[in-house]
Amino acid sequence: MAMKATASRRVTHAILLAAGMALAAVAVVADAPDALAQSSSRRAWLGVELAPGTGGGVVAKHVVTNSPAGKAGLSDGDLILAADGIPLEEPRQLVARVALLGPGNTIQLKLRRGSTDKQATATLVQFPGDEQLLRLDKIGTFAPTWKQPLDAVSGTVPSSISGLRGKVVLLDFWATWCQPCRMMSPQLSKWQTTYASQGLAVVGVTTDDVPTATRTAQALSMTYAVASDAQAATMSTYGVRALPAMFVIDKKGVIRDVLVGYDPMRHAELEKLVQTLLAEPAPTP
């Protein structure tokens, strides 16, 4: 899922507006694998990221927590051999089947886990939206470390997220070309300035290269640490498909909240959460 800024523009540069919320939840769509059986345009959602299998079937690369696939018992690494009795050779077959069935209907899946074949029945639901998807999948789990070392743009960026253990972390995924990301930057700088002395660390991770990110960070007067994830490896690990995407991580390294898009209505709520997390005791070694 290599994605530089130019590639992102080529994939999609649309603005998503939640109905009736004006600018309350503006986001831009980031690059995403074609094999995701969870596109909002298809309405029905299974909740599994797919990859081609070798010699037949498709691989459940990642099963979203609390998704229809997860509730049906699918696990990461399962080989999906057939859907409703139709043999699968490539991911788009399952994507098309999910879209055809629609929300509320069931899909019968034949799986292979190791050397054992089994059946699973999933009830499809409507795609929950990018933010709710991440909330289902990530809240309550430990924040993944960087997929590969990030390139520092400004400030101090640890080689692993474990280097921030004991701090409350706001991890913000953004890009130069993303206007809502630019709109979010002043708020992040304000929080960094206000709460850094109490143990808050704001880290902005961008898919831009270092020179591009450096110019933007300086132009926007970002007061927080910024790093480049030019190949989008860490972004992919976090399951980010729309920007900006911010993860609130507590002192133990657990994700406590997720915000996708620029949503001023939630800023006060997030700030209260940050204050609460800062007041929690640091984890024991």
C-alpha positions in Angstrom: 0.0 0.0 0.0 2.8 2.4 -0.9 1.3 5.9 -0.9 3.0 9.2 -1.5 1.0 12.4 -1.7 0.8 12.3 -5.5 -0.5 8.7 -5.4 -3.1 9.8 -2.8 -4.4 12.5 -5.0 -4.6 10.0 -7.9 -6.6 7.6 -5.8 -9.2 10.0 -4.3 -9.2 13.6 -3.3 -12.8 13.9 -2.4 -14.2 15.7 0.6 -16.6 13.7 2.7 -19.3 15.6 4.5 -21.5 13.9 7.1 -25.1 14.9 6.3 -26.4 17.7 8.5 -23.1 18.3 10.1 -21.7 21.1 7.9 -18.0 21.2 8.6 -18.3 19.1 11.7 -16.8 16.0 10.3 -14.7 16.7 7.2 -12.2 14.1 6.0 -10.4 13.2 2.9 -10.2 9.7 1.7 -6.7 8.2 1.8 -5.4 5.3 -0.3 -7.0 1.9 0.5 -6.5 -1.7 -0.8 -8.9 -2.7 -3.6 -9.6 -5.9 -1.7 -11.4 -4.3 1.3 -14.8 -5.8 1.5 -16.0 -2.8 3.5 -16.4 0.1 1.0 -19.1 2.7 2.0 -20.2 2.8 -1.7 -21.2 -0.9 -1.5 -23.3 -0.3 1.6 -23.0 -3.8 2.9 -20.0 -4.6 5.2 -18.3 -7.8 6.1 -15.3 -6.3 7.9 -12.4 -8.2 6.6 -9.4 -7.0 4.6 -8.5 -9.4 1.8 -5.5 -10.5 0.0 -5.1 -13.0 -2.9 -4.5 -16.6 -1.9 -1.9 -18.9 -3.5 -3.6 -21.7 -5.4 -7.2 -20.7 -4.8 -9.1 -18.8 -2.2 -8.6 -15.4 -0.7 -6.7 -14.6 2.6 -8.4 -12.8 5.5 -5.4 -10.4 5.9 -7.1 -8.6 8.8 -10.5 -9.2 10.5 -11.9 -6.1 12.1 -12.8 -6.5 15.8 -16.6 -6.7 16.4 -17.3 -6.8 12.6 -19.7 -9.3 11.0 -16.6 -11.4 10.0 -15.2 -11.3 13.5 -18.5 -12.2 15.1 -18.8 -15.2 12.7 -15.5 -16.5 14.0 -13.1 -15.5 11.2 -9.5 -14.9 12.2 -6.5 -13.2 10.6 -4.8 -15.6 8.2 -7.9 -17.7 7.5 -8.2 -18.8 3.8 -11.7 -18.2 2.5 -12.3 -20.8 -0.1 -15.9 -20.1 -1.1 -18.9 -17.7 -0.5 -22.4 -19.1 -0.7 -21.0 -22.2 -2.4 -19.1 -20.1 -5.1 -15.4 -20.9 -5.2 -13.2 -17.8 -4.7 -10.1 -17.1 -6.8 -9.6 -13.4 -6.1 -10.8 -10.8 -3.5 -13.1 -8.9 -5.9 -15.4 -11.9 -6.1 -16.1 -11.7 -2.4 -16.4 -7.9 -2.5 -19.0 -8.2 -5.3 -20.9 -10.9 -3.4 -21.1 -8.8 -0.3 -22.3 -5.8 -2.4 -24.9 -7.9 -4.1 -26.4 -9.3 -0.9 -26.7 -6.0 0.9 -27.0 -5.2 4.7 -29.1 -7.6 6.8 -28.5 -10.7 4.7 -26.2 -13.6 5.6 -23.3 -15.0 3.7 -22.0 -18.5 4.1 -18.2 -18.8 4.0 -16.1 -21.9 3.7 -12.8 -21.4 5.5 -9.5 -23.2 5.9 -7.5 -22.7 9.1 -4.3 -24.6 9.0 -5.4 -28.1 7.8 -9.0 -27.8 9.0 -11.9 -26.7 6.8 -14.9 -25.1 8.5 -18.1 -23.1 7.8 -19.0 -19.7 9.0 -22.1 -17.6 8.7 -21.9 -13.8 8.8 -24.8 -11.3 8.9 -23.8 -8.3 6.8 -24.4 -4.8 8.1 -24.2 -1.3 6.6 -20.7 0.1 6.4 -20.3 2.0 9.7 -18.1 4.8 8.3 -14.3 5.3 8.6 -14.3 6.6 12.2 -16.6 4.0 13.6 -14.7 1.3 11.8 -11.5 2.4 13.6 -13.3 2.7 16.9 -14.6 -0.9 16.6 -11.2 -2.2 15.7 -8.8 -0.2 17.8 -10.2 1.2 21.0 -9.1 -0.9 23.9 -6.2 -2.4 22.1 -2.5 -1.6 22.4 -1.3 1.0 19.9 0.9 -0.8 17.3 4.5 0.3 17.0 5.8 1.9 13.9 5.8 -0.7 11.0 9.3 0.6 10.1 11.4 3.4 11.6 9.9 6.8 10.9 12.0 9.6 9.4 12.1 12.6 11.8 10.9 15.9 10.3 10.8 18.0 13.5 10.9 17.4 17.2 11.9 14.2 18.9 10.4 11.0 17.3 11.2 7.8 19.1 12.3 4.7 17.2 9.3 2.8 18.6 6.0 4.0 20.1 7.1 2.2 23.3 9.5 5.1 23.7 6.4 7.2 24.6 5.1 4.8 27.3 4.2 6.8 30.4 2.9 9.7 28.3 -0.5 10.5 26.9 -0.1 10.5 23.1 -2.1 12.1 20.4 -1.0 10.3 17.2 -2.2 12.3 14.2 -2.0 10.9 10.6 -2.0 13.7 8.1 -0.8 14.8 4.7 0.2 18.2 3.1 -2.5 18.0 0.4 -5.2 17.3 3.0 -7.0 20.6 3.8 -8.8 19.2 6.9 -5.4 18.1 8.2 -4.2 21.7 7.9 -7.3 22.9 9.8 -6.5 20.5 12.6 -2.9 21.5 13.0 -3.4 24.7 15.1 -5.5 22.8 17.6 -2.8 20.1 18.0 -0.2 22.8 18.5 -2.3 24.4 21.1 -2.7 21.1 23.0 1.0 20.4 22.8 1.8 23.8 24.2 -0.8 23.6 26.9 -0.2 20.0 28.2 3.4 19.0 27.2 4.6 19.9 30.7 2.0 17.5 32.2 3.0 14.6 30.0 1.3 15.0 26.7 3.1 14.1 23.5 1.6 15.0 20.1 3.1 13.2 17.1 2.1 14.0 13.6 2.8 11.2 11.0 2.6 12.1 7.4 2.9 10.2 4.1 4.8 13.2 2.6 8.5 12.9 2.1 10.8 14.7 4.6 11.4 17.9 2.5 7.7 18.4 1.7 6.7 17.7 5.3 9.4 20.1 6.6 8.1 22.9 4.5 4.5 22.3 5.6 5.4 21.9 9.3 7.2 25.2 9.2 4.5 27.0 7.3 1.8 25.8 9.8 4.1 26.5 12.8 3.6 23.0 14.1 4.9 22.9 17.7 4.8 19.1 18.0 6.9 16.3 16.7 6.4 15.4 13.1 7.6 12.3 11.2 7.5 11.0 7.7 5.9 7.6 6.9 6.5 7.9 3.1 5.6 4.3 2.3 2.4 4.5 4.5 3.5 1.3 6.3 2.6 2.6 9.8 -0.6 4.2 8.5 -1.6 0.9 7.0 -0.9 -0.8 10.4 -3.3 1.5 12.1 -5.9 0.9 9.4 -6.2 4.5 8.4 -8.3 5.1 5.2 -9.3 8.7 5.7 -7.4 11.8 6.9 -6.8 13.3 9.3 -7.1 10.4 11.7 -6.1 10.8 15.3 -5.6 8.2 18.0 -5.7 9.0 21.7 -3.3 6.7 23.6 -3.0 6.5 27.3 0.1 6.1 29.5 -0.1 2.3 29.2 -0.1 2.4 25.4 -3.8 1.6 25.0 -5.9 3.4 22.4 -8.7 5.2 24.2 -10.4 7.1 21.4 -10.2 7.8 17.7 -11.2 10.9 15.6 -11.4 10.9 11.8 -11.8 14.2 10.0 -11.9 17.7 11.3 -14.7 17.9 13.9 -14.6 21.0 16.1 -17.7 19.6 17.9 -15.5 16.8 19.4 -12.5 18.9 20.3 -13.8 19.8 23.8 -14.6 16.2 24.4 -11.2 15.1 23.4 -9.5 17.7 25.5 -11.4 16.5 28.6 -10.3 12.9 27.8 -6.7 14.1 27.6 -7.0 15.8 31.0 -8.5 12.7 32.5 -5.7 10.5 31.1 -3.0 12.9 32.2 -4.3 12.6 35.8 -4.0 8.8 35.7 -1.0 7.2 37.4 1.9 6.2 35.2 2.3 2.4 34.7 4.7 0.6 36.9 7.8 -0.8 35.2 
